[in-house]
Amino acid sequence: MLDATLKTQLKTYLERVTQPIEIVASLDDGAKSRELLGLLQDIQALSSLITLRDDGQDPRKPSFSINRPGGDISLRFAGIPMGHEFTSLVLALLQVGGHPSKAGQDVLEQIAALDGDYLFETYFSLSCQNCPDVVQALNLMAVINPRVRHVAIDGALFQAEVDQRQVMAVPSVYLNGEPFGQGRMGLEEIIAKLDTGAADREAKKLNAKAPFDVLVIGGGPAGAAAAVYAARKGIRTGVAAERFGGQVLDTLAIENFISVKETEGPKLAMALEEHVKQYDVDIMNLQRAEQLIPGRDGALHEIRFAGGASLKAKALIIATGARWREMNVPGEQQYRNRGVAYCPHCDGPLFKGKRVAVVGGGNSGVEAAIDLAGIVSHVTLLEFDSKLRADAVLQRKLNSLPNVTADHRSPDHRSDWRRPEGQRPHLQGSPDW
Ligand SMILES: Cc1cc2nc3c(=O)[nH]c(=O)nc-3n(C[C@H](O)[C@H](O)[C@H](O)COP(=O)(O)OP(=O)(O)OC[C@H]3O[C@@H](n4cnc5c(N)ncnc54)[C@H](O)[C@@H]3O)c2cc1C
């Protein structure tokens, strides 16, 4: 199942395991169970500290748990965690095997102190780049606190479950049977949702901070760059962001960052954070600014946050970037994540074999249509303008696909469809890359 290179890499990682690990599989006679067994046997062969058995007990087949022998960790993968989830599998093995997590001590203590019984179920797809963060965060919580249990489920393999729960976007997280969250969530975000006192404690911490010389609102590439430039001048600099990393976190391949031939969004986001941390910058993540009170006649400016905190600064830099553009048509909100999706890579596998429509003929829309054409039965690309705006190379690829229809207005009807620039429909992000 694993090729020689991957086996060598994994073997090196598994040398960090210090405690015995027991993998317990639940398999049936199907091809996917055989595939999973092959993977687990490969893993077992790479470390003398790993044992493997099949008890067939779990109703989700194929699935497997990772625990210490006689231990109380409840961590399970339902499906075969390859693709983007392979890293989640490796991390789970390491952490169950006693290798310490890189999370901060205060975060680990917060997880250990969670007082409640939490059964999390996360639906992911193997092509979803936002899913591993959620899966890895919840796996780590399960390793640290035995009252947190987690099952990560490949939605494409457990279609009946997905249909029954109407999961149409990944990652989708359920807590004790009820919807808990959807979309990318980091460890701190999940803990903040569970630990109701955390927001108040964080607000108190922020309120006690001295005013900044420069306060940047937004932690995407623009905010990170602004913070680095300001901090290099030796002035007191802070960054407050709803989600440090910004849109880059939702991106996979990036090929137009000059001097870097190819990178991936989460990798770039991590590099941005590391770069900012090289300087004396106070990063305040998960803080959504709600109000700006300008300081008149040299007085300090004030920013108020959703969690109740407020910060003051001599100068503010607003770098709040962009969000997914909405079409503002009836049903869009009602069916959001229940048929209306924003991430073709993530959610595409849940629409396997179905007919889908992609709205927007810029680069994002056309790339989405091309990728989806390999999964779904038919794609209709809708563009309100009289022509597609995507790069020629993408349009050529699109036109070569037999199961895609591009539907746009003829030039004569352009005026019917014209709308102000800000309301033009695009699937996501900027149409210019
Ligand atoms: C799927 C996808 C693929 C992409 N691929 C590419 C590519 O290949 N090449 C390329 O060049 N570009 C690509 N882009 C576009 C690129 O990611 C953006 O142009 C870039 O991230 C913009 O950076 P920014 O810092 O201005 O804003 P953003 O990245 O949008 O960051 C905004 C920041 O502000 C924060 N924020 C927003 N509102 C608030 C608030 N009220 N309070 C506090 N914080 C707030 C956000 O949490 C975030 O930290 C892609 C975008 C997407 C979505």
PDBQT file of the ligand as one rigid body, heavy atoms in Angstrom, charges set to zero:
ROOT
HETATM    1  C1  LIG A 501      -9.028  29.146  -2.658  1.00  0.00    +0.000 C 
HETATM    2  C2  LIG A 501      -8.091  30.316  -2.878  1.00  0.00    +0.000 A 
HETATM    3  C3  LIG A 501      -6.992  30.134  -3.686  1.00  0.00    +0.000 A 
HETATM    4  C4  LIG A 501      -6.122  31.203  -3.909  1.00  0.00    +0.000 A 
HETATM    5  N1  LIG A 501      -5.013  30.972  -4.671  1.00  0.00    +0.000 NA
HETATM    6  C5  LIG A 501      -4.135  31.992  -4.906  1.00  0.00    +0.000 A 
HETATM    7  C6  LIG A 501      -2.964  31.771  -5.673  1.00  0.00    +0.000 A 
HETATM    8  O1  LIG A 501      -2.676  30.665  -6.127  1.00  0.00    +0.000 OA
HETATM    9  N2  LIG A 501      -2.146  32.838  -5.889  1.00  0.00    +0.000 N 
HETATM   10  C7  LIG A 501      -2.427  34.089  -5.373  1.00  0.00    +0.000 A 
HETATM   11  O2  LIG A 501      -1.641  35.020  -5.597  1.00  0.00    +0.000 OA
HETATM   12  N3  LIG A 501      -3.524  34.315  -4.638  1.00  0.00    +0.000 NA
HETATM   13  C8  LIG A 501      -4.388  33.314  -4.390  1.00  0.00    +0.000 A 
HETATM   14  N4  LIG A 501      -5.516  33.556  -3.658  1.00  0.00    +0.000 N 
HETATM   15  C9  LIG A 501      -5.771  34.916  -3.163  1.00  0.00    +0.000 C 
HETATM   16  C10 LIG A 501      -4.881  35.273  -1.946  1.00  0.00    +0.000 C 
HETATM   17  O3  LIG A 501      -5.013  34.275  -0.942  1.00  0.00    +0.000 OA
HETATM   18  C11 LIG A 501      -5.304  36.644  -1.405  1.00  0.00    +0.000 C 
HETATM   19  O4  LIG A 501      -5.114  37.587  -2.422  1.00  0.00    +0.000 OA
HETATM   20  C12 LIG A 501      -4.481  37.046  -0.180  1.00  0.00    +0.000 C 
HETATM   21  O5  LIG A 501      -4.616  36.125   0.867  1.00  0.00    +0.000 OA
HETATM   22  C13 LIG A 501      -4.931  38.436   0.311  1.00  0.00    +0.000 C 
HETATM   23  O6  LIG A 501      -4.191  38.745   1.467  1.00  0.00    +0.000 OA
HETATM   24  P1  LIG A 501      -4.705  39.788   2.538  1.00  0.00    +0.000 P 
HETATM   25  O7  LIG A 501      -3.745  39.788   3.677  1.00  0.00    +0.000 OA
HETATM   26  O8  LIG A 501      -4.983  41.088   1.864  1.00  0.00    +0.000 OA
HETATM   27  O9  LIG A 501      -6.139  39.291   3.004  1.00  0.00    +0.000 OA
HETATM   28  P2  LIG A 501      -6.679  37.879   3.571  1.00  0.00    +0.000 P 
HETATM   29  O10 LIG A 501      -5.796  36.758   3.202  1.00  0.00    +0.000 OA
HETATM   30  O11 LIG A 501      -8.112  37.850   3.177  1.00  0.00    +0.000 OA
HETATM   31  O12 LIG A 501      -6.580  38.096   5.142  1.00  0.00    +0.000 OA
HETATM   32  C14 LIG A 501      -7.486  38.932   5.844  1.00  0.00    +0.000 C 
HETATM   33  C15 LIG A 501      -7.189  38.842   7.322  1.00  0.00    +0.000 C 
HETATM   34  O13 LIG A 501      -8.041  39.739   8.023  1.00  0.00    +0.000 OA
HETATM   35  C16 LIG A 501      -8.744  39.042   9.043  1.00  0.00    +0.000 C 
HETATM   36  N5  LIG A 501     -10.016  39.721   9.268  1.00  0.00    +0.000 N 
HETATM   37  C17 LIG A 501     -11.031  39.936   8.400  1.00  0.00    +0.000 A 
HETATM   38  N6  LIG A 501     -12.017  40.631   9.020  1.00  0.00    +0.000 NA
HETATM   39  C18 LIG A 501     -11.585  40.839  10.293  1.00  0.00    +0.000 A 
HETATM   40  C19 LIG A 501     -12.145  41.498  11.442  1.00  0.00    +0.000 A 
HETATM   41  N7  LIG A 501     -13.344  42.089  11.393  1.00  0.00    +0.000 N 
HETATM   42  N8  LIG A 501     -11.451  41.489  12.594  1.00  0.00    +0.000 NA
HETATM   43  C20 LIG A 501     -10.232  40.899  12.681  1.00  0.00    +0.000 A 
HETATM   44  N9  LIG A 501      -9.652  40.278  11.634  1.00  0.00    +0.000 NA
HETATM   45  C21 LIG A 501     -10.321  40.265  10.458  1.00  0.00    +0.000 A 
HETATM   46  C22 LIG A 501      -8.862  37.636   8.514  1.00  0.00    +0.000 C 
HETATM   47  O14 LIG A 501      -9.153  36.702   9.564  1.00  0.00    +0.000 OA
HETATM   48  C23 LIG A 501      -7.464  37.456   7.920  1.00  0.00    +0.000 C 
HETATM   49  O15 LIG A 501      -6.536  37.197   8.947  1.00  0.00    +0.000 OA
HETATM   50  C24 LIG A 501      -6.389  32.490  -3.365  1.00  0.00    +0.000 A 
HETATM   51  C25 LIG A 501      -7.507  32.666  -2.529  1.00  0.00    +0.000 A 
HETATM   52  C26 LIG A 501      -8.343  31.598  -2.284  1.00  0.00    +0.000 A 
HETATM   53  C27 LIG A 501      -9.516  31.787  -1.362  1.00  0.00    +0.000 C 
ENDROOT
TORSDOF 0
